[in-house]
């Protein structure tokens, strides 16, 4: 099977074990996904499958994407997909267009996985919010409450060094959280419960992948 699946973040809840311990879990709607393209090393230079997830009205699909999806959804009562993503596979011959990929085909309870997504965008932020600077004094006439302060440049080298922690764009970048444990899989609802927090906001698109052995 594939090494991952596409999902959508629903939110977070708490679960309690039989011993009374509280476990924070992320609730993710993952799958079902459908194979929309199969790539082989002989023709494309690498082995992968493209999966489709989510629904989108046909009138909102442009002609290139509509033609691309035609073979995978023809003769099937399936709406066009809103999300398309690729996952590497070892044996592309095991897949065919329109094949359904569900949670139970990819993951199992207790398994460790990696989750990737786009974190929340926070716009242009200062160093206190962006990098966690503690800031300057709050009293006695201090004029530097939240400014970055000296950045260490003088005659030598006479410029700001690359990588210096300064104000700037914060968030809206891709992030991967590794080694998260699968607490439960609810196949009937296409829901997977993952221990801990995953990147992004509610309804954000996620990629759930197996850990490379």
N, C-alpha and C positions, 0 to 999 in steps of 0.2 A: 504494500500500500504506500501512499504518500507519506512524507515525513512531517506533514502539517495540514492545517485546515484554516479556513477563514472564519472569523467570528465578529460579534458585535457586543461591546460592553453594555451591560444592563445596569449594574450598580454593585454595591457591597452590602453584605449582611453578616450577622454573627451566627455561628453554630456552636452548640454545646455538646461535648463528648459525654459518654456515660460516667466518666470520672468527675464531671462538672467543670471541665476546662473550656474556656471560651476560645473559639478559633475565628478570626476575621477571614472571610472569603469573598472573592470577586465572582459575581455571577455573569457568565458570558454565554450568549446565544451563539453556538458554533454549528454551522451546517444547517441542513444538508447542502453540500456543494456538488456541483456537476462538472465533469470534465468537458472543457470547451476546446482544448487543443492538446495534442500530444507532440512533443518535440524529441527527436532522436539525434544521437551523436553523428550518425551518418549523413544527415541532412541539415541539421542546425548547429552542430558542433558541441552539443551537450544534451543530456537526457533530463527532461522535465515534463510536467503536465501543468496546464493552465486550468485553474478552477474558477467557476462562477458562483457568486453568492449574492443573496438579496434579490429583490424584485424591482422592476422598473417598467413603467408603462411603455407599450410598443411605440406610441406616437412620440415619445421622448428619445428614442434610440435613432441615431443617425444611420445613414445607409452603409458606411464601411463596417461599423460594429454589427449592424443587423445582418449583413452578409457573412461576417465572421462567425456569428452565433447560429446561423441557419442550420448548419449540419448537426449541431449538438442538440438543438431543441426541436427539430422537425419531427413530426409524428409523435410528439410528446406534449402533454398538457402542462407546459412549463412556460412561465413568463420570462422575458429577457432579464439578464442579470445586471445589477447596478455596480458590482465590484468584480474585477478580474485580477487574479494574482497567480504567479507561478511558484511551483514547488519542485525541487529536484527529486528525482527518483532513480533507482538503479535499473529497473526493468520496464521501460516504456511499453513494451509489448503486452504487458499485463493490463493495459488500460485501453478503453475505447471511448469514442465521442458519446456524450450523453450519459456516461456511467455515473451513478450516484455514489458519493462519498459521505458517509455519516460518522458521527463521533466514535462509535464502537469499532469502526474499521481502523481508527488511527491511534486512539489513546485508551488507557486502562487506569482504573483507580489505583492510587499510590505512586503513579509514575511521575517523574520530574520532567518539566517542560520549560521551554523558553517562550516568552510572550513579547511581541514587538508591536509598537503602535506609535502614534503621534501625540506627544504630551500637550497639555493645555498651553495656548499662546498667551503671554502676559504683556506683550508689547515692549516698548522701550522702558527698561527698568534701571534703577540705580544699583550701586554696589551692595547696599544693605540687603535688598530683596534678591538680587541676582546672584551674589556670591556669599552672602551671609556675614558681611563685615559687621562688627559690633557698633560702629559709629563713634562719634566723639562725645565729649562731655555735654551734659544737658543744662548745666548751670554756670554761674560765675563768669558770664560774658562770653562764653564759648561761641565762636562763629562757625564751628565745623561740626554740625550735628550728624549729617548723613553724607557728607562729601567724601570722596576717596582719599583725599590728602595727597601728600607728596608721592610722585611716581618714580622718583629715584634718578632723574635725568639731569645731568649738568654738562660741563664741557666734554666729558667722556661718558657715554658715546654720543651725546648730543641728539638723541632721538628716543622715542618710546619703543621699547623692546616688544617684539611680537609676543602675543600670549598674555600680556599684562591684564590683570583683572580690572576692568573699567565698566562704566555703564554701557548698555547696548541692548540689542534684541534678546529677549529671554523667552524661552519656550517655543512651541510650534516646530519642534524638531523630532526626528525619529529616535526612539529609545527602546532598548531591549532589557527586560528584566529576566534574569536567568534562574534556573533551578527552583521553579515554583512547583509545589506539589498539587497533584490532582486529588481533591478530596472526594468528589462524587461526580458521577455522570448520570444524567437523567435523559435517557434516550428518547422517551416519548415526547419530551418538551424541547429537545435539541439544546439542552442546557448543560454546561459544565461548570462545576464549582472549583475554584482555584484558590489555594491558601495564599493570603497576602494581597497586596495591591498590584494592579496592572496599569500600564501607561494609558493616558488619555482621559477624556470626559465620557459621560454617559452617551450612548449611541455611537461612540467612536469605533472605527474598524480596527481589528486586531489580527495579527498572524500568530497562530499557535503552532509551535514546532517541537518535534522531538529533539532531545539532546543527542549530539553526535557521540557515538561510542568509540 
